[in-house]
Amino acid sequence: MKGETVGAVNRELNEQVIGCALEVHRTLGPGLLESAYEQCLAYELSLAGIEFRRQHAVPVTYKNIRLECGYRVDFLVEEELILELKSVERLTGLHRAQVLSYLRSSGLRSGLLLNFNASRLRDGLVRVVL
């Protein structure tokens, strides 16, 4: 039962975050730098009362040694969801692999990869789950 509740909460959080991202994309459209979308998404998440950290450091564990390598996720939302923003012509397998690496390193299970340069944000949205 607890797993179902956690899953439902995570789905709801995903949908809220996607709604915020859609609002940013509707307002700005494609073609801007990632940093502009990041700042506007932070504003929308704040308006929605969603807790987050921007540019959150994620250490790498290598052979039981914790290394601070300078990896940063664009957003850590509610301590359970990683957001990686892009503004590129198209997403590739490397972008998805980046989110998977962040999930493994952080111990989290769910991430969203958002390409704001897509003509429709839904076409630039990838859910990544471990």
N, CA, C and O atoms as a GROMACS GRO file, in nm:
protein
  520
    1MET      N    1   0.082  -0.120   0.000
    1MET     CA    2   0.000   0.000   0.000
    1MET      C    3   0.086   0.126   0.000
    1MET      O    4   0.057   0.222  -0.072
    2LYS      N    5   0.193   0.125   0.082
    2LYS     CA    6   0.277   0.243   0.090
    2LYS      C    7   0.337   0.276  -0.047
    2LYS      O    8   0.343   0.393  -0.084
    3GLY      N    9   0.382   0.175  -0.122
    3GLY     CA   10   0.439   0.197  -0.255
    3GLY      C   11   0.340   0.264  -0.348
    3GLY      O   12   0.379   0.348  -0.429
    4GLU      N   13   0.212   0.227  -0.337
    4GLU     CA   14   0.110   0.289  -0.422
    4GLU      C   15   0.095   0.436  -0.387
    4GLU      O   16   0.080   0.520  -0.476
    5THR      N   17   0.098   0.468  -0.259
    5THR     CA   18   0.086   0.607  -0.216
    5THR      C   19   0.204   0.688  -0.267
    5THR      O   20   0.187   0.798  -0.320
    6VAL      N   21   0.325   0.635  -0.249
    6VAL     CA   22   0.444   0.706  -0.295
    6VAL      C   23   0.437   0.725  -0.446
    6VAL      O   24   0.469   0.833  -0.495
    7GLY      N   25   0.396   0.621  -0.520
    7GLY     CA   26   0.384   0.632  -0.665
    7GLY      C   27   0.284   0.738  -0.705
    7GLY      O   28   0.307   0.814  -0.799
    8ALA      N   29   0.171   0.744  -0.634
    8ALA     CA   30   0.068   0.842  -0.666
    8ALA      C   31   0.119   0.983  -0.638
    8ALA      O   32   0.093   1.075  -0.716
    9VAL      N   33   0.191   1.001  -0.529
    9VAL     CA   34   0.248   1.131  -0.496
    9VAL      C   35   0.348   1.170  -0.603
    9VAL      O   36   0.349   1.285  -0.648
   10ASN      N   37   0.432   1.076  -0.646
   10ASN     CA   38   0.532   1.105  -0.747
   10ASN      C   39   0.466   1.142  -0.880
   10ASN      O   40   0.511   1.235  -0.947
   11ARG      N   41   0.361   1.071  -0.919
   11ARG     CA   42   0.289   1.104  -1.042
   11ARG      C   43   0.230   1.244  -1.034
   11ARG      O   44   0.237   1.322  -1.129
   12GLU      N   45   0.173   1.276  -0.919
   12GLU     CA   46   0.115   1.409  -0.901
   12GLU      C   47   0.222   1.516  -0.909
   12GLU      O   48   0.202   1.620  -0.973
   13LEU      N   49   0.336   1.493  -0.846
   13LEU     CA   50   0.448   1.588  -0.851
   13LEU      C   51   0.496   1.604  -0.995
   13LEU      O   52   0.520   1.716  -1.040
   14ASN      N   53   0.512   1.492  -1.066
   14ASN     CA   54   0.552   1.497  -1.206
   14ASN      C   55   0.458   1.585  -1.286
   14ASN      O   56   0.502   1.670  -1.364
   15GLU      N   57   0.329   1.565  -1.269
   15GLU     CA   58   0.230   1.642  -1.345
   15GLU      C   59   0.233   1.790  -1.308
   15GLU      O   60   0.216   1.875  -1.396
   16GLN      N   61   0.253   1.822  -1.181
   16GLN     CA   62   0.263   1.962  -1.141
   16GLN      C   63   0.385   2.029  -1.204
   16GLN      O   64   0.377   2.141  -1.254
   17VAL      N   65   0.497   1.959  -1.202
   17VAL     CA   66   0.621   2.013  -1.258
   17VAL      C   67   0.606   2.029  -1.409
   17VAL      O   68   0.648   2.131  -1.465
   18ILE      N   69   0.548   1.930  -1.475
   18ILE     CA   70   0.526   1.940  -1.619
   18ILE      C   71   0.434   2.057  -1.650
   18ILE      O   72   0.455   2.128  -1.749
   19GLY      N   73   0.332   2.078  -1.568
   19GLY     CA   74   0.244   2.193  -1.587
   19GLY      C   75   0.319   2.324  -1.579
   19GLY      O   76   0.295   2.416  -1.658
   20CYS      N   77   0.410   2.335  -1.484
   20CYS     CA   78   0.493   2.456  -1.472
   20CYS      C   79   0.581   2.474  -1.595
   20CYS      O   80   0.595   2.584  -1.648
   21ALA      N   81   0.641   2.364  -1.640
   21ALA     CA   82   0.727   2.370  -1.758
   21ALA      C   83   0.646   2.408  -1.883
   21ALA      O   84   0.694   2.485  -1.966
   22LEU      N   85   0.526   2.355  -1.895
   22LEU     CA   86   0.440   2.390  -2.009
   22LEU      C   87   0.407   2.539  -2.008
   22LEU      O   88   0.402   2.603  -2.113
   23GLU      N   89   0.384   2.594  -1.891
   23GLU     CA   90   0.354   2.737  -1.880
   23GLU      C   91   0.474   2.821  -1.927
   23GLU      O   92   0.457   2.920  -1.998
   24VAL      N   93   0.593   2.780  -1.888
   24VAL     CA   94   0.714   2.851  -1.931
   24VAL      C   95   0.726   2.842  -2.084
   24VAL      O   96   0.753   2.942  -2.150
   25HIS      N   97   0.706   2.724  -2.137
   25HIS     CA   98   0.720   2.704  -2.282
   25HIS      C   99   0.612   2.780  -2.359
   25HIS      O  100   0.640   2.838  -2.464
   26ARG      N  101   0.488   2.780  -2.308
   26ARG     CA  102   0.380   2.855  -2.372
   26ARG      C  103   0.412   3.004  -2.378
   26ARG      O  104   0.384   3.072  -2.477
   27THR      N  105   0.472   3.054  -2.271
   27THR     CA  106   0.501   3.197  -2.260
   27THR      C  107   0.622   3.237  -2.343
   27THR      O  108   0.618   3.338  -2.413
   28LEU      N  109   0.730   3.158  -2.337
   28LEU     CA  110   0.854   3.195  -2.403
   28LEU      C  111   0.871   3.134  -2.542
   28LEU      O  112   0.934   3.194  -2.629
   29GLY      N  113   0.815   3.015  -2.562
   29GLY     CA  114   0.838   2.944  -2.688
   29GLY      C  115   0.980   2.890  -2.695
   29GLY      O  116   1.059   2.911  -2.603
   30PRO      N  117   1.012   2.820  -2.803
   30PRO     CA  118   1.147   2.766  -2.819
   30PRO      C  119   1.245   2.874  -2.865
   30PRO      O  120   1.205   2.983  -2.905
   31GLY      N  121   1.375   2.841  -2.857
   31GLY     CA  122   1.477   2.928  -2.917
   31GLY      C  123   1.564   3.006  -2.822
   31GLY      O  124   1.657   3.074  -2.866
   32LEU      N  125   1.537   3.000  -2.692
   32LEU     CA  126   1.619   3.074  -2.595
   32LEU      C  127   1.726   2.984  -2.535
   32LEU      O  128   1.727   2.863  -2.558
   33LEU      N  129   1.814   3.043  -2.459
   33LEU     CA  130   1.916   2.965  -2.389
   33LEU      C  131   1.854   2.890  -2.272
   33LEU      O  132   1.754   2.932  -2.215
   34GLU      N  133   1.916   2.778  -2.238
   34GLU     CA  134   1.870   2.696  -2.126
   34GLU      C  135   1.858   2.777  -1.997
   34GLU      O  136   1.766   2.756  -1.918
   35SER      N  137   1.952   2.868  -1.975
   35SER     CA  138   1.952   2.947  -1.850
   35SER      C  139   1.826   3.031  -1.835
   35SER      O  140   1.779   3.051  -1.723
   36ALA      N  141   1.770   3.080  -1.944
   36ALA     CA  142   1.645   3.158  -1.937
   36ALA      C  143   1.530   3.069  -1.894
   36ALA      O  144   1.449   3.107  -1.809
   37TYR      N  145   1.522   2.950  -1.952
   37TYR     CA  146   1.416   2.856  -1.914
   37TYR      C  147   1.431   2.813  -1.768
   37TYR      O  148   1.332   2.796  -1.697
   38GLU      N  149   1.554   2.794  -1.725
   38GLU     CA  150   1.579   2.753  -1.587
   38GLU      C  151   1.528   2.858  -1.489
   38GLU      O  152   1.462   2.826  -1.390
   39GLN      N  153   1.560   2.982  -1.516
   39GLN     CA  154   1.517   3.088  -1.426
   39GLN      C  155   1.364   3.102  -1.423
   39GLN      O  156   1.305   3.120  -1.317
   40CYS      N  157   1.302   3.093  -1.539
   40CYS     CA  158   1.156   3.105  -1.546
   40CYS      C  159   1.087   2.984  -1.483
   40CYS      O  160   0.984   3.000  -1.418
   41LEU      N  161   1.144   2.866  -1.501
   41LEU     CA  162   1.086   2.747  -1.438
   41LEU      C  163   1.097   2.757  -1.286
   41LEU      O  164   1.006   2.716  -1.214
   42ALA      N  165   1.207   2.810  -1.236
   42ALA     CA  166   1.222   2.829  -1.091
   42ALA      C  167   1.111   2.922  -1.040
   42ALA      O  168   1.055   2.898  -0.933
   43TYR      N  169   1.081   3.024  -1.114
   43TYR     CA  170   0.974   3.116  -1.077
   43TYR      C  171   0.839   3.044  -1.072
   43TYR      O  172   0.763   3.059  -0.976
   44GLU      N  173   0.809   2.966  -1.176
   44GLU     CA  174   0.682   2.893  -1.182
   44GLU      C  175   0.670   2.789  -1.070
   44GLU      O  176   0.564   2.773  -1.011
   45LEU      N  177   0.779   2.718  -1.042
   45LEU     CA  178   0.777   2.620  -0.933
   45LEU      C  179   0.751   2.690  -0.800
   45LEU      O  180   0.677   2.639  -0.716
   46SER      N  181   0.812   2.806  -0.780
   46SER     CA  182   0.789   2.884  -0.658
   46SER      C  183   0.643   2.926  -0.645
   46SER      O  184   0.583   2.914  -0.538
   47LEU      N  185   0.586   2.975  -0.757
   47LEU     CA  186   0.445   3.015  -0.756
   47LEU      C  187   0.354   2.897  -0.719
   47LEU      O  188   0.252   2.915  -0.653
   48ALA      N  189   0.392   2.777  -0.762
   48ALA     CA  190   0.312   2.658  -0.737
   48ALA      C  191   0.337   2.600  -0.597
   48ALA      O  192   0.272   2.503  -0.558
   49GLY      N  193   0.429   2.659  -0.522
   49GLY     CA  194   0.458   2.611  -0.387
   49GLY      C  195   0.536   2.481  -0.385
   49GLY      O  196   0.528   2.405  -0.288
   50ILE      N  197   0.609   2.454  -0.491
   50ILE     CA  198   0.688   2.331  -0.502
   50ILE      C  199   0.831   2.361  -0.456
   50ILE      O  200   0.896   2.453  -0.505
   51GLU      N  201   0.879   2.280  -0.361
   51GLU     CA  202   1.014   2.300  -0.309
   51GLU      C  203   1.116   2.244  -0.408
   51GLU      O  204   1.094   2.138  -0.468
   52PHE      N  205   1.227   2.315  -0.425
   52PHE     CA  206   1.330   2.270  -0.518
   52PHE      C  207   1.463   2.332  -0.481
   52PHE      O  208   1.471   2.429  -0.406
   53ARG      N  209   1.567   2.273  -0.536
   53ARG     CA  210   1.702   2.330  -0.530
   53ARG      C  211   1.754   2.337  -0.672
   53ARG      O  212   1.742   2.241  -0.749
   54ARG      N  213   1.812   2.449  -0.707
   54ARG     CA  214   1.872   2.466  -0.840
   54ARG      C  215   2.019   2.434  -0.834
   54ARG      O  216   2.087   2.459  -0.734
   55GLN      N  217   2.068   2.378  -0.945
   55GLN     CA  218   2.210   2.347  -0.959
   55GLN      C  219   2.263   2.271  -0.837
   55GLN      O  220   2.365   2.306  -0.778
   56HIS      N  221   2.190   2.168  -0.803
   56HIS     CA  222   2.221   2.085  -0.686
   56HIS      C  223   2.337   1.989  -0.716
   56HIS      O  224   2.332   1.914  -0.814
   57ALA      N  225   2.440   1.993  -0.634
   57ALA     CA  226   2.558   1.907  -0.652
   57ALA      C  227   2.523   1.760  -0.626
   57ALA      O  228   2.456   1.727  -0.529
   58VAL      N  229   2.571   1.675  -0.715
   58VAL     CA  230   2.552   1.530  -0.701
   58VAL      C  231   2.690   1.465  -0.701
   58VAL      O  232   2.759   1.469  -0.802
   59PRO      N  233   2.729   1.406  -0.589
   59PRO     CA  234   2.861   1.341  -0.584
   59PRO      C  235   2.857   1.208  -0.659
   59PRO      O  236   2.751   1.150  -0.682
   60VAL      N  237   2.974   1.160  -0.696
   60VAL     CA  238   2.989   1.030  -0.761
   60VAL      C  239   3.059   0.938  -0.663
   60VAL      O  240   3.157   0.977  -0.599
   61THR      N  241   3.009   0.816  -0.650
   61THR     CA  242   3.075   0.717  -0.566
   61THR      C  243   3.152   0.622  -0.657
   61THR      O  244   3.095   0.560  -0.747
   62TYR      N  245   3.280   0.613  -0.633
   62TYR     CA  246   3.368   0.527  -0.712
   62TYR      C  247   3.444   0.436  -0.617
   62TYR      O  248   3.523   0.484  -0.536
   63LYS      N  249   3.421   0.307  -0.625
   63LYS     CA  250   3.486   0.209  -0.538
   63LYS      C  251   3.478   0.250  -0.392
   63LYS      O  252   3.579   0.255  -0.320
   64ASN      N  253   3.356   0.280  -0.349
   64ASN     CA  254   3.325   0.318  -0.210
   64ASN      C  255   3.387   0.450  -0.166
   64ASN      O  256   3.394   0.479  -0.047
   65ILE      N  257   3.432   0.530  -0.261
   65ILE     CA  258   3.485   0.663  -0.228
   65ILE      C  259   3.392   0.766  -0.288
   65ILE      O  260   3.358   0.759  -0.406
   66ARG      N  261   3.351   0.860  -0.207
   66ARG     CA  262   3.263   0.968  -0.252
   66ARG      C  263   3.347   1.080  -0.312
   66ARG      O  264   3.434   1.136  -0.245
   67LEU      N  265   3.320   1.110  -0.438
   67LEU     CA  266   3.396   1.212  -0.509
   67LEU      C  267   3.307   1.331  -0.542
   67LEU      O  268   3.198   1.314  -0.598
   68GLU      N  269   3.352   1.448  -0.508
   68GLU     CA  270   3.280   1.570  -0.544
   68GLU      C  271   3.337   1.615  -0.678
   68GLU      O  272   3.437   1.687  -0.684
   69CYS      N  273   3.273   1.573  -0.786
   69CYS     CA  274   3.325   1.596  -0.921
   69CYS      C  275   3.268   1.720  -0.988
   69CYS      O  276   3.305   1.751  -1.101
   70GLY      N  277   3.180   1.789  -0.923
   70GLY     CA  278   3.122   1.907  -0.984
   70GLY      C  279   2.999   1.881  -1.069
   70GLY      O  280   2.954   1.969  -1.142
   71TYR      N  281   2.943   1.760  -1.060
   71TYR     CA  282   2.819   1.733  -1.132
   71TYR      C  283   2.705   1.805  -1.064
   71TYR      O  284   2.696   1.805  -0.941
   72ARG      N  285   2.620   1.867  -1.142
   72ARG     CA  286   2.507   1.942  -1.086
   72ARG      C  287   2.382   1.912  -1.166
   72ARG      O  288   2.381   1.920  -1.289
   73VAL      N  289   2.275   1.877  -1.095
   73VAL     CA  290   2.146   1.862  -1.162
   73VAL      C  291   2.083   2.000  -1.169
   73VAL      O  292   2.102   2.083  -1.080
   74ASP      N  293   2.009   2.026  -1.276
   74ASP     CA  294   1.947   2.157  -1.290
   74ASP      C  295   1.850   2.185  -1.177
   74ASP      O  296   1.851   2.294  -1.119
   75PHE      N  297   1.765   2.086  -1.144
   75PHE     CA  298   1.671   2.100  -1.033
   75PHE      C  299   1.660   1.968  -0.958
   75PHE      O  300   1.653   1.861  -1.019
   76LEU      N  301   1.659   1.977  -0.827
   76LEU     CA  302   1.618   1.866  -0.741
   76LEU      C  303   1.486   1.912  -0.679
   76LEU      O  304   1.484   2.007  -0.602
   77VAL      N  305   1.377   1.843  -0.713
   77VAL     CA  306   1.243   1.885  -0.674
   77VAL      C  307   1.190   1.796  -0.562
   77VAL      O  308   1.186   1.674  -0.574
   78GLU      N  309   1.150   1.861  -0.452
   78GLU     CA  310   1.089   1.791  -0.338
   78GLU      C  311   1.174   1.673  -0.292
   78GLU      O  312   1.120   1.575  -0.240
   79GLU      N  313   1.305   1.680  -0.309
   79GLU     CA  314   1.399   1.576  -0.267
   79GLU      C  315   1.371   1.440  -0.332
   79GLU      O  316   1.418   1.338  -0.282
   80GLU      N  317   1.293   1.439  -0.445
   80GLU     CA  318   1.262   1.309  -0.504
   80GLU      C  319   1.261   1.306  -0.656
   80GLU      O  320   1.252   1.198  -0.715
   81LEU      N  321   1.270   1.420  -0.719
   81LEU     CA  322   1.261   1.424  -0.865
   81LEU      C  323   1.373   1.511  -0.922
   81LEU      O  324   1.393   1.625  -0.879
   82ILE      N  325   1.446   1.456  -1.018
   82ILE     CA  326   1.552   1.531  -1.084
   82ILE      C  327   1.498   1.588  -1.215
   82ILE      O  328   1.432   1.518  -1.292
   83LEU      N  329   1.526   1.715  -1.239
   83LEU     CA  330   1.491   1.778  -1.366
   83LEU      C  331   1.620   1.817  -1.436
   83LEU      O  332   1.706   1.883  -1.378
   84GLU      N  333   1.631   1.777  -1.560
   84GLU     CA  334   1.743   1.818  -1.642
   84GLU      C  335   1.686   1.893  -1.761
   84GLU      O  336   1.609   1.838  -1.839
   85LEU      N  337   1.725   2.019  -1.775
   85LEU     CA  338   1.674   2.104  -1.881
   85LEU      C  339   1.773   2.110  -1.996
   85LEU      O  340   1.894   2.109  -1.977
   86LYS      N  341   1.718   2.116  -2.116
   86LYS     CA  342   1.798   2.132  -2.236
   86LYS      C  343   1.728   2.232  -2.327
   86LYS      O  344   1.608   2.254  -2.317
   87SER      N  345   1.807   2.293  -2.414
   87SER     CA  346   1.754   2.376  -2.522
   87SER      C  347   1.837   2.342  -2.645
   87SER      O  348   1.925   2.418  -2.686
   88VAL      N  349   1.807   2.225  -2.702
   88VAL     CA  350   1.886   2.170  -2.812
   88VAL      C  351   1.794   2.134  -2.929
   88VAL      O  352   1.672   2.126  -2.914
   89GLU      N  353   1.854   2.111  -3.045
   89GLU     CA  354   1.775   2.077  -3.163
   89GLU      C  355   1.695   1.949  -3.141
   89GLU      O  356   1.577   1.942  -3.176
   90ARG      N  357   1.760   1.848  -3.081
   90ARG     CA  358   1.689   1.725  -3.047
   90ARG      C  359   1.762   1.655  -2.933
   90ARG      O  360   1.884   1.667  -2.918
   91LEU      N  361   1.687   1.582  -2.854
   91LEU     CA  362   1.745   1.505  -2.746
   91LEU      C  363   1.810   1.379  -2.803
   91LEU      O  364   1.763   1.324  -2.903
   92THR      N  365   1.919   1.335  -2.739
   92THR     CA  366   1.988   1.214  -2.782
   92THR      C  367   1.996   1.116  -2.666
   92THR      O  368   1.956   1.147  -2.553
   93GLY      N  369   2.046   0.999  -2.695
   93GLY     CA  370   2.067   0.899  -2.591
   93GLY      C  371   2.163   0.947  -2.484
   93GLY      O  372   2.152   0.905  -2.368
   94LEU      N  373   2.256   1.034  -2.520
   94LEU     CA  374   2.349   1.087  -2.419
   94LEU      C  375   2.278   1.173  -2.315
   94LEU      O  376   2.315   1.172  -2.198
   95HIS      N  377   2.177   1.246  -2.358
   95HIS     CA  378   2.100   1.328  -2.262
   95HIS      C  379   2.028   1.238  -2.163
   95HIS      O  380   2.028   1.264  -2.043
   96ARG      N  381   1.967   1.131  -2.213
   96ARG     CA  382   1.898   1.035  -2.125
   96ARG      C  383   1.999   0.966  -2.032
   96ARG      O  384   1.971   0.947  -1.914
   97ALA      N  385   2.116   0.930  -2.086
   97ALA     CA  386   2.220   0.866  -2.004
   97ALA      C  387   2.266   0.960  -1.893
   97ALA      O  388   2.297   0.915  -1.783
   98GLN      N  389   2.271   1.089  -1.920
   98GLN     CA  390   2.308   1.187  -1.819
   98GLN      C  391   2.211   1.182  -1.702
   98GLN      O  392   2.252   1.181  -1.586
   99VAL      N  393   2.081   1.180  -1.732
   99VAL     CA  394   1.981   1.175  -1.626
   99VAL      C  395   1.989   1.043  -1.550
   99VAL      O  396   1.978   1.041  -1.427
  100LEU      N  397   2.010   0.933  -1.622
  100LEU     CA  398   2.025   0.803  -1.555
  100LEU      C  399   2.145   0.804  -1.459
  100LEU      O  400   2.137   0.750  -1.349
  101SER      N  401   2.254   0.865  -1.502
  101SER     CA  402   2.373   0.875  -1.415
  101SER      C  403   2.343   0.957  -1.291
  101SER      O  404   2.384   0.921  -1.180
  102TYR      N  405   2.271   1.068  -1.308
  102TYR     CA  406   2.234   1.151  -1.194
  102TYR      C  407   2.145   1.072  -1.097
  102TYR      O  408   2.162   1.081  -0.976
  103LEU      N  409   2.052   0.994  -1.151
  103LEU     CA  410   1.964   0.915  -1.066
  103LEU      C  411   2.044   0.811  -0.986
  103LEU      O  412   2.026   0.797  -0.865
  104ARG      N  413   2.132   0.741  -1.054
  104ARG     CA  414   2.213   0.639  -0.985
  104ARG      C  415   2.300   0.703  -0.877
  104ARG      O  416   2.308   0.652  -0.765
  105SER      N  417   2.363   0.816  -0.910
  105SER     CA  418   2.453   0.882  -0.814
  105SER      C  419   2.378   0.938  -0.694
  105SER      O  420   2.431   0.943  -0.583
  106SER      N  421   2.255   0.982  -0.717
  106SER     CA  422   2.179   1.046  -0.609
  106SER      C  423   2.098   0.948  -0.527
  106SER      O  424   2.054   0.980  -0.417
  107GLY      N  425   2.077   0.827  -0.581
  107GLY     CA  426   1.992   0.731  -0.513
  107GLY      C  427   1.844   0.753  -0.537
  107GLY      O  428   1.760   0.687  -0.475
  108LEU      N  429   1.812   0.845  -0.626
  108LEU     CA  430   1.671   0.871  -0.658
  108LEU      C  431   1.627   0.781  -0.773
  108LEU      O  432   1.710   0.717  -0.838
  109ARG      N  433   1.497   0.776  -0.798
  109ARG     CA  434   1.445   0.683  -0.898
  109ARG      C  435   1.375   0.750  -1.015
  109ARG      O  436   1.343   0.683  -1.113
  110SER      N  437   1.350   0.881  -1.007
  110SER     CA  438   1.267   0.944  -1.108
  110SER      C  439   1.326   1.077  -1.154
  110SER      O  440   1.371   1.159  -1.074
  111GLY      N  441   1.323   1.096  -1.286
  111GLY     CA  442   1.372   1.222  -1.342
  111GLY      C  443   1.293   1.262  -1.466
  111GLY      O  444   1.227   1.179  -1.529
  112LEU      N  445   1.300   1.388  -1.497
  112LEU     CA  446   1.239   1.441  -1.619
  112LEU      C  447   1.347   1.512  -1.699
  112LEU      O  448   1.424   1.592  -1.645
  113LEU      N  449   1.352   1.483  -1.827
  113LEU     CA  450   1.440   1.549  -1.920
  113LEU      C  451   1.351   1.637  -2.006
  113LEU      O  452   1.261   1.587  -2.075
  114LEU      N  453   1.375   1.768  -2.003
  114LEU     CA  454   1.288   1.865  -2.072
  114LEU      C  455   1.368   1.944  -2.175
  114LEU      O  456   1.461   2.015  -2.140
  115ASN      N  457   1.331   1.931  -2.302
  115ASN     CA  458   1.394   2.008  -2.408
  115ASN      C  459   1.303   2.124  -2.446
  115ASN      O  460   1.203   2.105  -2.516
  116PHE      N  461   1.338   2.242  -2.402
  116PHE     CA  462   1.255   2.360  -2.428
  116PHE      C  463   1.268   2.411  -2.572
  116PHE      O  464   1.195   2.501  -2.612
  117ASN      N  465   1.358   2.354  -2.650
  117ASN     CA  466   1.373   2.397  -2.788
  117ASN      C  467   1.279   2.321  -2.883
  117ASN      O  468   1.281   2.346  -3.004
  118ALA      N  469   1.199   2.231  -2.830
  118ALA     CA  470   1.100   2.161  -2.912
  118ALA      C  471   0.985   2.256  -2.944
  118ALA      O  472   0.952   2.344  -2.864
  119SER      N  473   0.925   2.239  -3.061
  119SER     CA  474   0.812   2.326  -3.096
  119SER      C  475   0.694   2.302  -3.003
  119SER      O  476   0.620   2.395  -2.971
  120ARG      N  477   0.676   2.178  -2.958
  120ARG     CA  478   0.577   2.144  -2.853
  120ARG      C  479   0.655   2.078  -2.740
  120ARG      O  480   0.724   1.980  -2.762
  121LEU      N  481   0.644   2.131  -2.619
  121LEU     CA  482   0.723   2.078  -2.508
  121LEU      C  483   0.697   1.930  -2.486
  121LEU      O  484   0.789   1.856  -2.450
  122ARG      N  485   0.575   1.885  -2.505
  122ARG     CA  486   0.544   1.742  -2.486
  122ARG      C  487   0.632   1.655  -2.576
  122ARG      O  488   0.662   1.541  -2.539
  123ASP      N  489   0.673   1.707  -2.693
  123ASP     CA  490   0.762   1.632  -2.782
  123ASP      C  491   0.906   1.632  -2.731
  123ASP      O  492   0.987   1.550  -2.775
  124GLY      N  493   0.938   1.722  -2.641
  124GLY     CA  494   1.072   1.731  -2.584
  124GLY      C  495   1.078   1.684  -2.440
  124GLY      O  496   1.169   1.721  -2.366
  125LEU      N  497   0.981   1.603  -2.400
  125LEU     CA  498   0.971   1.555  -2.262
  125LEU      C  499   1.002   1.406  -2.255
  125LEU      O  500   0.941   1.327  -2.327
  126VAL      N  501   1.096   1.369  -2.170
  126VAL     CA  502   1.130   1.228  -2.150
  126VAL      C  503   1.126   1.201  -2.000
  126VAL      O  504   1.193   1.268  -1.923
  127ARG      N  505   1.046   1.102  -1.961
  127ARG     CA  506   1.045   1.056  -1.821
  127ARG      C  507   1.151   0.948  -1.808
  127ARG      O  508   1.156   0.855  -1.889
  128VAL      N  509   1.234   0.959  -1.707
  128VAL     CA  510   1.341   0.862  -1.684
  128VAL      C  511   1.321   0.803  -1.546
  128VAL      O  512   1.315   0.875  -1.447
  129VAL      N  513   1.311   0.670  -1.541
  129VAL     CA  514   1.286   0.601  -1.416
  129VAL      C  515   1.384   0.485  -1.402
  129VAL      O  516   1.405   0.410  -1.497
  130LEU      N  517   1.442   0.471  -1.284
  130LEU     CA  518   1.530   0.356  -1.255
  130LEU      C  519   1.445   0.240  -1.206
  130LEU      O  520   1.499   0.133  -1.176
   0.00000   0.00000   0.00000
